[in-house]
Amino acid sequence: MLTELFFSINKFSGFDTELLLETFGKIRWIINIECQGMCYDTLTNSHLYYGISARLQKALDFLVNSDFSTIPDGRYEIDGNDVFANISHGMTVQNTPNAEAHNTYLDIQYLIEGHELIGVAQRETLTEVEAHPERDIWFYTGKYEYLSLGDNRFIILWPHDAHAPNHAVDGIPVATRKCV
């Protein structure tokens, strides 16, 4: 069974921009033309990101300290509506046609079991195809770089990072259980 964990964190509540810039040199970031600023790391190193935001720390602590085999599907408020997780079942797909991005929330995505590919790109390099501002979600099409999730890796995606999750490794769809 493939299990993935996503978090939504309100970017307007608690992020310290100066501390983010100071911490920039202390943590590992993926920085290239297509994807600049997102954090891609393992849970072993999650403590390196605690100084960015108290809410980000709460989400990472939830990842590190939870026994996901005992948590049923549903919504889990970690810090009210500012930090929450939605756990549900789904499937990976052969081709992820559109990426998504959010203005108010950032995502932390973590694969608990199995592997999947996630397409990532800066929003400004993509073409918007659909918008639902009332739900804080915009959809884009274009060229993505693919990163592997699994093996204890997580990715933090900021509002300028578009992401196309659920891409099947080697094009073979598998069942998923996610927390979004």
C-alpha positions as YAML, in Angstrom:
chain: A
units: angstrom
residues:
- id: 1
  name: MET
  ca: [0.00, 0.00, 0.00]
- id: 2
  name: LEU
  ca: [1.29, 3.42, -0.94]
- id: 3
  name: THR
  ca: [0.76, 6.06, 1.71]
- id: 4
  name: GLU
  ca: [1.51, 9.74, 1.30]
- id: 5
  name: LEU
  ca: [1.28, 12.57, 3.78]
- id: 6
  name: PHE
  ca: [0.51, 16.18, 2.86]
- id: 7
  name: PHE
  ca: [0.21, 19.13, 5.20]
- id: 8
  name: SER
  ca: [-1.31, 22.51, 4.60]
- id: 9
  name: ILE
  ca: [0.17, 25.39, 6.54]
- id: 10
  name: ASN
  ca: [-1.08, 28.96, 6.43]
- id: 11
  name: LYS
  ca: [1.86, 31.00, 5.10]
- id: 12
  name: PHE
  ca: [0.53, 34.26, 6.50]
- id: 13
  name: SER
  ca: [0.71, 33.23, 10.11]
- id: 14
  name: GLY
  ca: [4.04, 32.74, 11.77]
- id: 15
  name: PHE
  ca: [6.71, 32.75, 9.06]
- id: 16
  name: ASP
  ca: [9.77, 34.81, 9.94]
- id: 17
  name: THR
  ca: [11.27, 36.01, 6.64]
- id: 18
  name: GLU
  ca: [14.59, 37.12, 8.20]
- id: 19
  name: LEU
  ca: [14.99, 33.77, 9.94]
- id: 20
  name: LEU
  ca: [14.10, 32.00, 6.69]
- id: 21
  name: LEU
  ca: [16.89, 33.87, 4.89]
- id: 22
  name: GLU
  ca: [19.33, 33.23, 7.77]
- id: 23
  name: THR
  ca: [18.42, 29.55, 7.82]
- id: 24
  name: PHE
  ca: [18.73, 29.29, 4.03]
- id: 25
  name: GLY
  ca: [22.43, 28.42, 4.25]
- id: 26
  name: LYS
  ca: [21.92, 25.87, 7.03]
- id: 27
  name: ILE
  ca: [19.44, 23.59, 5.31]
- id: 28
  name: ARG
  ca: [19.35, 21.71, 2.04]
- id: 29
  name: TRP
  ca: [17.23, 23.29, -0.69]
- id: 30
  name: ILE
  ca: [16.63, 22.25, -4.27]
- id: 31
  name: ILE
  ca: [17.69, 25.24, -6.31]
- id: 32
  name: ASN
  ca: [17.62, 25.18, -10.11]
- id: 33
  name: ILE
  ca: [15.84, 26.96, -12.93]
- id: 34
  name: GLU
  ca: [12.59, 24.98, -12.68]
- id: 35
  name: CYS
  ca: [12.29, 24.59, -8.90]
- id: 36
  name: GLN
  ca: [13.72, 27.20, -6.63]
- id: 37
  name: GLY
  ca: [13.16, 27.28, -2.88]
- id: 38
  name: MET
  ca: [11.38, 24.03, -2.12]
- id: 39
  name: CYS
  ca: [12.91, 21.82, 0.55]
- id: 40
  name: TYR
  ca: [13.52, 18.13, -0.23]
- id: 41
  name: ASP
  ca: [15.01, 16.07, 2.57]
- id: 42
  name: THR
  ca: [14.54, 13.10, 4.91]
- id: 43
  name: LEU
  ca: [12.72, 12.98, 8.24]
- id: 44
  name: THR
  ca: [16.08, 12.36, 9.91]
- id: 45
  name: ASN
  ca: [16.93, 15.97, 9.06]
- id: 46
  name: SER
  ca: [13.52, 17.49, 9.82]
- id: 47
  name: HIS
  ca: [14.91, 19.29, 12.89]
- id: 48
  name: LEU
  ca: [16.97, 21.50, 10.53]
- id: 49
  name: TYR
  ca: [13.75, 23.21, 9.40]
- id: 50
  name: TYR
  ca: [12.31, 23.97, 12.85]
- id: 51
  name: GLY
  ca: [13.64, 27.54, 12.94]
- id: 52
  name: ILE
  ca: [11.69, 28.59, 9.85]
- id: 53
  name: SER
  ca: [8.29, 28.68, 11.55]
- id: 54
  name: ALA
  ca: [6.63, 27.34, 14.69]
- id: 55
  name: ARG
  ca: [3.79, 26.01, 12.54]
- id: 56
  name: LEU
  ca: [6.17, 24.27, 10.17]
- id: 57
  name: GLN
  ca: [7.78, 22.67, 13.22]
- id: 58
  name: LYS
  ca: [4.37, 21.44, 14.42]
- id: 59
  name: ALA
  ca: [3.71, 19.80, 11.05]
- id: 60
  name: LEU
  ca: [7.15, 18.16, 10.96]
- id: 61
  name: ASP
  ca: [6.75, 16.98, 14.57]
- id: 62
  name: PHE
  ca: [3.45, 15.36, 13.54]
- id: 63
  name: LEU
  ca: [5.30, 13.54, 10.74]
- id: 64
  name: VAL
  ca: [8.10, 12.36, 13.01]
- id: 65
  name: ASN
  ca: [5.98, 11.37, 16.01]
- id: 66
  name: SER
  ca: [2.89, 9.79, 14.43]
- id: 67
  name: ASP
  ca: [2.19, 6.08, 14.09]
- id: 68
  name: PHE
  ca: [0.31, 6.25, 10.79]
- id: 69
  name: SER
  ca: [-0.77, 2.61, 11.02]
- id: 70
  name: THR
  ca: [-3.14, 3.68, 13.84]
- id: 71
  name: ILE
  ca: [-4.52, 6.88, 12.25]
- id: 72
  name: PRO
  ca: [-7.76, 6.45, 10.24]
- id: 73
  name: ASP
  ca: [-8.75, 8.55, 7.24]
- id: 74
  name: GLY
  ca: [-10.04, 12.01, 8.07]
- id: 75
  name: ARG
  ca: [-9.05, 15.59, 8.82]
- id: 76
  name: TYR
  ca: [-6.66, 16.26, 11.71]
- id: 77
  name: GLU
  ca: [-6.22, 19.78, 13.03]
- id: 78
  name: ILE
  ca: [-2.71, 20.25, 14.37]
- id: 79
  name: ASP
  ca: [-3.01, 24.01, 14.94]
- id: 80
  name: GLY
  ca: [-6.61, 24.82, 14.09]
- id: 81
  name: ASN
  ca: [-7.13, 25.84, 10.47]
- id: 82
  name: ASP
  ca: [-3.51, 27.02, 10.19]
- id: 83
  name: VAL
  ca: [-1.90, 23.56, 10.27]
- id: 84
  name: PHE
  ca: [-3.96, 20.50, 9.38]
- id: 85
  name: ALA
  ca: [-3.72, 17.16, 7.65]
- id: 86
  name: ASN
  ca: [-6.34, 15.30, 5.57]
- id: 87
  name: ILE
  ca: [-5.78, 11.55, 5.28]
- id: 88
  name: SER
  ca: [-7.54, 9.63, 2.47]
- id: 89
  name: HIS
  ca: [-7.14, 6.76, 0.01]
- id: 90
  name: GLY
  ca: [-6.44, 7.11, -3.74]
- id: 91
  name: MET
  ca: [-4.33, 5.86, -6.66]
- id: 92
  name: THR
  ca: [-1.24, 7.08, -8.49]
- id: 93
  name: VAL
  ca: [-1.74, 7.75, -12.21]
- id: 94
  name: GLN
  ca: [0.32, 7.12, -15.33]
- id: 95
  name: ASN
  ca: [0.43, 10.79, -16.23]
- id: 96
  name: THR
  ca: [-0.26, 13.77, -13.99]
- id: 97
  name: PRO
  ca: [-1.71, 16.31, -16.47]
- id: 98
  name: ASN
  ca: [-1.86, 19.41, -14.26]
- id: 99
  name: ALA
  ca: [0.14, 20.79, -11.39]
- id: 100
  name: GLU
  ca: [-1.48, 22.66, -8.51]
- id: 101
  name: ALA
  ca: [-0.36, 25.54, -6.33]
- id: 102
  name: HIS
  ca: [-1.76, 27.47, -3.38]
- id: 103
  name: ASN
  ca: [-1.52, 31.13, -2.35]
- id: 104
  name: THR
  ca: [-2.43, 30.82, 1.33]
- id: 105
  name: TYR
  ca: [-1.08, 27.39, 2.27]
- id: 106
  name: LEU
  ca: [2.13, 25.49, 1.74]
- id: 107
  name: ASP
  ca: [2.33, 21.71, 1.51]
- id: 108
  name: ILE
  ca: [4.57, 19.18, 3.15]
- id: 109
  name: GLN
  ca: [4.35, 15.88, 1.33]
- id: 110
  name: TYR
  ca: [5.73, 12.65, 2.77]
- id: 111
  name: LEU
  ca: [5.42, 9.13, 1.44]
- id: 112
  name: ILE
  ca: [5.04, 6.72, 4.33]
- id: 113
  name: GLU
  ca: [5.00, 3.54, 2.22]
- id: 114
  name: GLY
  ca: [6.00, 2.89, -1.38]
- id: 115
  name: HIS
  ca: [7.25, 5.35, -3.98]
- id: 116
  name: GLU
  ca: [5.73, 7.98, -6.22]
- id: 117
  name: LEU
  ca: [7.00, 10.77, -8.42]
- id: 118
  name: ILE
  ca: [5.98, 14.37, -7.87]
- id: 119
  name: GLY
  ca: [6.32, 16.92, -10.66]
- id: 120
  name: VAL
  ca: [7.56, 20.32, -9.50]
- id: 121
  name: ALA
  ca: [8.09, 23.70, -11.18]
- id: 122
  name: GLN
  ca: [7.94, 27.37, -10.36]
- id: 123
  name: ARG
  ca: [4.45, 28.71, -11.03]
- id: 124
  name: GLU
  ca: [5.77, 31.52, -13.20]
- id: 125
  name: THR
  ca: [7.13, 28.99, -15.74]
- id: 126
  name: LEU
  ca: [3.73, 27.30, -16.23]
- id: 127
  name: THR
  ca: [0.41, 28.18, -17.90]
- id: 128
  name: GLU
  ca: [-2.62, 28.58, -15.64]
- id: 129
  name: VAL
  ca: [-5.52, 26.43, -16.83]
- id: 130
  name: GLU
  ca: [-7.98, 26.68, -13.92]
- id: 131
  name: ALA
  ca: [-8.38, 28.73, -10.74]
- id: 132
  name: HIS
  ca: [-10.44, 28.29, -7.57]
- id: 133
  name: PRO
  ca: [-9.28, 31.09, -5.24]
- id: 134
  name: GLU
  ca: [-12.11, 30.37, -2.79]
- id: 135
  name: ARG
  ca: [-10.50, 26.93, -2.22]
- id: 136
  name: ASP
  ca: [-6.89, 28.25, -2.45]
- id: 137
  name: ILE
  ca: [-6.02, 26.11, -5.47]
- id: 138
  name: TRP
  ca: [-4.79, 26.97, -8.97]
- id: 139
  name: PHE
  ca: [-4.00, 24.43, -11.73]
- id: 140
  name: TYR
  ca: [-1.20, 24.70, -14.28]
- id: 141
  name: THR
  ca: [0.23, 22.86, -17.24]
- id: 142
  name: GLY
  ca: [3.78, 22.86, -18.55]
- id: 143
  name: LYS
  ca: [7.11, 21.17, -18.01]
- id: 144
  name: TYR
  ca: [7.91, 19.67, -14.59]
- id: 145
  name: GLU
  ca: [10.96, 18.17, -12.97]
- id: 146
  name: TYR
  ca: [10.14, 14.89, -11.22]
- id: 147
  name: LEU
  ca: [11.35, 13.98, -7.75]
- id: 148
  name: SER
  ca: [10.95, 10.65, -6.01]
- id: 149
  name: LEU
  ca: [9.05, 10.47, -2.75]
- id: 150
  name: GLY
  ca: [9.59, 7.46, -0.50]
- id: 151
  name: ASP
  ca: [12.61, 6.21, 1.41]
- id: 152
  name: ASN
  ca: [11.76, 8.57, 4.30]
- id: 153
  name: ARG
  ca: [11.89, 11.71, 2.09]
- id: 154
  name: PHE
  ca: [9.59, 14.74, 2.40]
- id: 155
  name: ILE
  ca: [9.16, 17.87, 0.32]
- id: 156
  name: ILE
  ca: [8.05, 21.32, 1.49]
- id: 157
  name: LEU
  ca: [6.33, 23.27, -1.29]
- id: 158
  name: TRP
  ca: [5.90, 27.03, -0.96]
- id: 159
  name: PRO
  ca: [3.18, 29.07, -2.70]
- id: 160
  name: HIS
  ca: [5.43, 29.76, -5.71]
- id: 161
  name: ASP
  ca: [6.07, 26.00, -6.15]
- id: 162
  name: ALA
  ca: [3.57, 24.24, -8.39]
- id: 163
  name: HIS
  ca: [3.41, 20.51, -7.80]
- id: 164
  name: ALA
  ca: [1.88, 17.53, -9.62]
- id: 165
  name: PRO
  ca: [1.67, 14.67, -7.11]
- id: 166
  name: ASN
  ca: [0.53, 11.08, -7.62]
- id: 167
  name: HIS
  ca: [2.64, 10.26, -10.67]
- id: 168
  name: ALA
  ca: [3.13, 6.50, -10.89]
- id: 169
  name: VAL
  ca: [6.73, 5.26, -10.86]
- id: 170
  name: ASP
  ca: [7.46, 3.47, -14.18]
- id: 171
  name: GLY
  ca: [3.87, 4.28, -15.22]
- id: 172
  name: ILE
  ca: [2.36, 1.55, -13.04]
- id: 173
  name: PRO
  ca: [-0.54, 2.89, -10.90]
- id: 174
  name: VAL
  ca: [-0.73, 1.74, -7.30]
- id: 175
  name: ALA
  ca: [-3.16, 2.30, -4.42]
- id: 176
  name: THR
  ca: [-2.35, 5.22, -2.17]
- id: 177
  name: ARG
  ca: [-3.24, 6.49, 1.23]
- id: 178
  name: LYS
  ca: [-2.54, 10.18, 1.62]
- id: 179
  name: CYS
  ca: [-2.66, 12.94, 4.07]
- id: 180
  name: VAL
  ca: [-3.37, 16.28, 2.33]
...
